[in-house]
Amino acid sequence: KQASEEVSKSLQAMKEILCGTTDKEPPTEIVAQLAQELYNSGLLVTLIANLQLIDFEGKKDVSQIFNNILRRQIGTRSPTVEYISAHPHILFMLLKGYESPTIALRCGIMLRECIRHEPLAKIILFSEQFRDFFKYVEMSTFDIASDAFATFKDLLTRHKLLVAEFLEQNYDAIFEDYEKLLHSENYVTKRQSLKLLGELILDRHNFAIMTKYISKPENLKLMMNLLRDKSPNIQFEAFHVFKVFVASPNKTQPIVEILLKNQPKLIEFLSNFQKERTDDEQFTDEKNYLIKQIRDLKKP
């Protein structure tokens, strides 16, 4: 108990040095000394490795100290980003934090701060551990699963060119795992995953990914099934992915065949699809456009 109290006091003192207090700014020289000491002594690593042992307020202080020192810049340099790039296991310790309920959300806060920096986002994306996200977003604890999804989404949308390169290089493995999320029993995971998929394939940086995704008949079949999901929200998100298959001017032969085979059914289905969305003009326009596209399809 005594040790725990001392740790908490020290953390509070460190936080005051780094963040200052309400009435005074932190002194630059002392901040620099403390930062240097955190790197040299390996204390940054020790704090994260032992986060579970620290009391509730202390955990909060650790995440504030960590995020504050991560944002620190000297000219154009970010010393802590350089330090973590040289000690990437820090990132993987934070990621593994999702497996421990008492620290998961704190680790999520620190991870998202790391992801804001492209060199650190790149280390996570191109690592073996990236695929652990597919497990974490399906966790049974709602708060942890949601937090993991927020980090996962951030990682796949923040640095556009980096993400496009990553998805192109790892397309098969990533989309195989991603498809399992679209079949998830968990309504929230399924909906969020569909929404993110729509966002990814509609982003112009991911044109190559979109082209690949909409050329596969199994992806179109999956979206057609999701259009009939019992949840109107999931139907709506599936519609935004489905429209890309139909609206594409360069449909592959198998895609055209599926659309032609289901032509009358699709026209009827879309004509009655979510009619209650009367105030959403864009949705109505898109729906009418898709009906016209499907109606005008001809056998090649």
TORSEZA-757679 format. One line per field, with one value per residue (C-alpha): residue number from 1; x, y, z. Coordinates in steps of 0.1 Angstrom, whole numbers, plus 5000, padded with zeros to 4 digits. Example, Ala and Ser with C-alpha at 12.3 -4.5 7.8 and 13.67 -1.06 7.14 Angstrom:
<atoms>
seq: 1;2
c1: 5123;5137
c2: 4955;4989
c3: 5078;5071
</atoms>
This chain:
<atoms>
seq: 1;2;3;4;5;6;7;8;9;10;11;12;13;14;15;16;17;18;19;20;21;22;23;24;25;26;27;28;29;30;31;32;33;34;35;36;37;38;39;40;41;42;43;44;45;46;47;48;49;50;51;52;53;54;55;56;57;58;59;60;61;62;63;64;65;66;67;68;69;70;71;72;73;74;75;76;77;78;79;80;81;82;83;84;85;86;87;88;89;90;91;92;93;94;95;96;97;98;99;100;101;102;103;104;105;106;107;108;109;110;111;112;113;114;115;116;117;118;119;120;121;122;123;124;125;126;127;128;129;130;131;132;133;134;135;136;137;138;139;140;141;142;143;144;145;146;147;148;149;150;151;152;153;154;155;156;157;158;159;160;161;162;163;164;165;166;167;168;169;170;171;172;173;174;175;176;177;178;179;180;181;182;183;184;185;186;187;188;189;190;191;192;193;194;195;196;197;198;199;200;201;202;203;204;205;206;207;208;209;210;211;212;213;214;215;216;217;218;219;220;221;222;223;224;225;226;227;228;229;230;231;232;233;234;235;236;237;238;239;240;241;242;243;244;245;246;247;248;249;250;251;252;253;254;255;256;257;258;259;260;261;262;263;264;265;266;267;268;269;270;271;272;273;274;275;276;277;278;279;280;281;282;283;284;285;286;287;288;289;290;291;292;293;294;295;296;297;298;299;300
c1: 5000;5028;5047;5015;5010;5046;5042;5010;5027;5057;5034;5015;5047;5058;5025;5028;5063;5051;5017;5023;4995;4966;4986;5020;5034;5059;5095;5111;5144;5130;5106;5136;5155;5125;5119;5156;5154;5123;5141;5175;5161;5136;5109;5085;5086;5084;5053;5034;5047;5034;5003;4981;4999;4992;4960;4931;4943;4978;4968;4952;4984;5005;4984;4985;5023;5027;5005;5020;5056;5046;5033;5065;5085;5119;5118;5105;5117;5094;5119;5094;5082;5119;5123;5093;5103;5136;5117;5086;5077;5062;5035;5028;5026;4999;4981;4982;4966;4933;4935;4935;4902;4917;4940;4924;4908;4939;4961;4936;4940;4978;4977;4955;4979;5007;4987;4986;5023;5028;5061;5044;5012;5034;5051;5017;5001;5030;5034;5022;5002;4980;4957;4951;4926;4902;4901;4899;4870;4850;4857;4827;4831;4813;4835;4867;4854;4842;4875;4895;4873;4879;4917;4914;4894;4919;4947;4929;4918;4943;4973;4958;4988;5003;4971;4966;5001;4994;4961;4975;5004;4982;4949;4941;4950;4933;4900;4898;4898;4876;4849;4846;4836;4809;4795;4798;4770;4776;4753;4776;4808;4789;4775;4808;4827;4803;4804;4842;4844;4822;4845;4876;4865;4850;4882;4900;4934;4921;4910;4931;4916;4881;4886;4898;4870;4842;4855;4849;4814;4815;4817;4787;4767;4776;4763;4731;4725;4733;4708;4682;4695;4669;4685;4676;4709;4729;4708;4716;4754;4753;4735;4765;4789;4764;4760;4798;4794;4764;4777;4811;4815;4841;4822;4838;4819;4809;4795;4774;4761;4750;4732;4715;4705;4688;4677;4639;4642;4667;4646;4616;4636;4653;4620;4606;4639;4637;4608;4604;4637;4616;4637;4670;4671;4705;4696;4665;4685;4711;4685;4668;4702;4709;4675;4682;4717;4703;4674;4698;4721;4723;4736;4771
c2: 5000;5024;5016;5022;5056;5066;5056;5077;5107;5105;5101;5132;5152;5141;5150;5185;5190;5180;5196;5225;5236;5259;5290;5282;5268;5239;5250;5239;5229;5207;5191;5183;5168;5146;5134;5124;5106;5087;5074;5067;5049;5029;5041;5047;5010;5000;5021;5004;4970;4974;4994;4968;4973;5011;5024;5040;5076;5065;5048;5080;5099;5074;5079;5117;5116;5093;5113;5146;5135;5119;5153;5170;5185;5201;5220;5195;5165;5144;5128;5103;5092;5085;5067;5044;5037;5024;5004;4991;4966;4996;4996;4959;4961;4987;4966;4936;4957;4950;4915;4930;4945;4968;4986;4981;5015;5033;5014;5024;5061;5058;5037;5062;5090;5068;5063;5100;5097;5080;5062;5045;5037;5021;4998;4985;4981;4961;4939;4904;4918;4939;4909;4907;4936;4912;4893;4925;4941;4909;4909;4901;4933;4960;4989;4972;4959;4995;5010;4984;4992;5030;5023;4999;5024;5052;5030;5023;5058;5083;5081;5076;5067;5045;5026;5022;5007;4984;4972;4965;4945;4925;4924;4886;4881;4913;4909;4872;4883;4913;4890;4872;4906;4910;4877;4886;4876;4909;4935;4965;4949;4939;4974;4993;4969;4974;5012;5012;4990;5015;5043;5024;5014;5049;5067;5077;5067;5031;5029;4998;4981;4990;4977;4944;4941;4948;4923;4893;4877;4864;4899;4910;4879;4888;4924;4912;4890;4918;4940;4916;4916;4919;4952;4983;4999;4970;4970;5007;5002;4973;4994;5019;4990;4974;5006;5006;4972;4984;5019;5008;5013;4985;4955;4921;4893;4874;4905;4913;4877;4879;4912;4900;4867;4887;4916;4916;4906;4934;4961;4951;4948;4982;4999;4989;4992;5014;5035;5051;5071;5099;5127;5114;5128;5115;5080;5082;5095;5068;5041;5054;5055;5019;5007;5024;5009;4974;4979;4990;4960;4939;4904;4908
c3: 5000;5010;4977;4957;4974;4967;4930;4928;4943;4920;4890;4900;4904;4869;4855;4870;4856;4821;4820;4844;4868;4862;4872;4857;4824;4826;4826;4792;4807;4834;4809;4787;4816;4827;4791;4787;4821;4810;4779;4796;4826;4805;4829;4801;4792;4829;4835;4806;4815;4851;4844;4860;4894;4895;4911;4892;4894;4887;4855;4844;4852;4832;4801;4804;4810;4780;4756;4767;4761;4728;4715;4726;4697;4694;4661;4636;4657;4679;4703;4718;4684;4676;4709;4704;4668;4682;4709;4690;4717;4735;4708;4711;4749;4745;4719;4742;4768;4752;4767;4803;4813;4840;4816;4781;4778;4791;4766;4739;4747;4744;4713;4694;4704;4688;4657;4650;4641;4608;4616;4646;4627;4601;4626;4638;4604;4589;4620;4627;4656;4635;4629;4667;4661;4644;4678;4700;4681;4689;4726;4748;4769;4749;4761;4752;4718;4709;4720;4700;4669;4673;4673;4644;4624;4632;4620;4586;4579;4593;4570;4535;4514;4540;4544;4506;4503;4533;4519;4485;4498;4522;4504;4506;4543;4555;4536;4545;4582;4574;4559;4592;4608;4582;4593;4630;4654;4672;4657;4666;4652;4620;4615;4623;4600;4571;4576;4576;4545;4527;4538;4527;4492;4485;4494;4462;4477;4478;4441;4435;4465;4455;4419;4433;4459;4435;4409;4432;4428;4464;4477;4457;4470;4505;4501;4485;4515;4539;4520;4534;4570;4597;4609;4588;4598;4585;4553;4548;4553;4529;4503;4503;4494;4470;4450;4441;4424;4403;4396;4384;4346;4345;4359;4355;4336;4368;4384;4353;4352;4388;4383;4351;4367;4395;4374;4379;4416;4422;4405;4425;4458;4453;4444;4478;4497;4529;4515;4549;4543;4527;4540;4526;4491;4483;4492;4470;4441;4445;4447;4415;4397;4407;4395;4361;4359;4366;4342;4314;4318;4286;4280;4266
</atoms>
